[in-house]
């Protein structure tokens, strides 16, 4: 699969995720949502992995994504509940990757509003899904972690403090610059870091970002893809989605001037993504002055 160019910014390929033959460190961001255990029917894809079989399959695929990505790898993952037992799929995947020596980042959670009344007869409705994240083990080569931020809502309530080995300290923390130490005082930023809980609003009911999204059985919101594309893929950079489904990641890439590589094991989803990307490109052309 060749890399996308400015002239051809969105490339699609039919094939399962391990068959994507890409060089090391060739994309800037991986954002995707793999099949969730053996909990859903995925059309022509006979996917029956669950439990540790799913964890090992997912960890192998995640490591392959890390190989081809020089930046952040983010997988939207959820677990299931059956007979009053939660499968812990995101947590088990995180633990397995950690054991393998992967440089995990704190997970991101996206807030959603699902079916009213869900949660079973005795438990709470699920309002979040987990995004399992990892990087190269060093500072990300590019990020804009306030791209989706906002002006601080509250003024400082006093001198900021920090925790030291001697206890909590209220005086400014010395910062080293070269061989000298200097005291850096706190100044509120123009935009606050938005944090790792992303409110994507409603899920379903036409609120996923495009009417065609609902032809896939498990789409994630366009708002979620936009958050990661804007925050962790440089302008003109390449985002890879090896489980592209209805093409949400590609849609976000087009909106924000990035390139996208999209793949799926199902021909039906490649056709669906092609329809959506064609509609998004046409709409963008219609609104360009």
Secondary structure, 3 states (H helix, E strand, C coil): CCCCCCCCCEEEEECCHHHCCCCCCCEEEEEECCCCCCCCCECCECCCCCHHHHHHHHHHHHHHHHHHEEEEEEEEECCCEECCEECCHHHHHHHHHHHCCCCECCCEEEEEECCCCCCCCCCCCCCEEEEEEECCCCCCCCCCCCCCCECCCCCCCCCCCEEECCEEECCCCEEEECCEEEECCCCCCCCECCCCEEEEEECCCCCCCCHHHHHCCCCCCHHHHHHHHHHHCCCCCEEEECCCCCCHHHHHHHHCCCEEEEEECCHHHHHHHHHHHHHHHHHHHHHCC
